[in-house]
Amino acid sequence: VWAASTLKSETARLTKLAPYITGDALVLWEGLIALGYEPYSRTTAWIRVVQFWAEAAPGPNPYAIFKDKNPKLFSQTYQRRVPKMTFAAAETALNTIEDAAVRAKCLQLLHTGMRWKESDSLSDGHVLGKGNKVRRIFASSAAIHAPYNKVREALAAHGLTPHDLRKLFAMELVRRGATVFQLKKALGWSNLNTAQSYI
């Protein structure tokens, strides 16, 4: 069910962890620390191994058991990154990007709140989002294509990422008075708590 790019990245991640996936949870935990994984990365890697082990070796899952017995090791590991500039400042910065296609793509992401992966599916004001859910995007233009590496490079020069543009869009909607329900609909979130966190 995975796209080829997801399969490639997941294979690389699991291959890196393979020497530590022995069935002994402590070996994996110590391996993640030795590899220099930060708390959030340790948690996401652990979840990946739990799912892999469940498929590869049905039965008791030593990694799931370890996680259940040690919840504090995996709690509150995500540090929300808030962009350091406003929507207006980002718009000004993006307008200085020389490459016209990259500039147009960045501005489209900022003005619509689309995720990078769904932005290429924009058609007739709709995108295919997470979970194959179609949602309305409030933009009249068609999908704009630009190489991901060039977009990332242009944004990095301004201290931004593609996902930061989505966050700035959400923050701007809140600044303009959007309710939690409007925010949820505009960004395609299934969880009200995600929208509430912005408000």
Disulfide bonds with the S-S distance in Angstrom:
none
